[in-house]
Amino acid sequence: GSVRHRFATWRGPRPEVDVAATLANAQRVAAYLYERKRIADHIRSCGVELVEEAGNARFVDATTVAVADGRTWTGDRIIIAVGG
């Protein structure tokens, strides 16, 4: 039958949940998060300081990077990877 959600004005036939698609999506998300953690752990195990989600970064000189909150990092080699 028809349903109206108490927090919205949804009207029409009661929506159906695609359980298989929902589970497949949950598995994709879990695999992505596992792989991301595995890569981060590997990078750290190689002695690299990994700073995630630092926001906007800029070089203040040839060996120093600063982010908006005032934190800075200095090193002979600095990698800035931007995500998507």
Order of alpha helices (4+ residues) and beta strands (2+ residues): alpha-beta-beta-beta
